[in-house]
Amino acid sequence: LYRIHDEMDAEAIGLWELMDPNNVVAVEWAERLADDFWPDERLLTIAFRSPDADTRQLALFGCGLQISDLIKEISSFWKDATS
């Protein structure tokens, strides 16, 4: 959302049409829109962190049973893939 300044801009590009429950939408710079713009029941937030030059950390946040299950599934997959 680098070039988005407000909800009117988001509407103009059709962002709401992309928010179908069957779609996966990855949004960078999501903080450019108010928190109440995003659908809580399907929102998964991924935070990236680099504590040092050799380490990368991801934190997954969300609300609701479906998101909780998704986070567990992603975590399980990630552990298996890095073992």
Secondary structure, DSSP 8 states (H G I E B T S, - for coil): -TT--SHHHHHHTTHHHHT-TT-----SSGGGS-GGGS-GGG-EEEEEEEEETTEEEEEEEE-SHHHHHHHHHHHHHHHHHH-
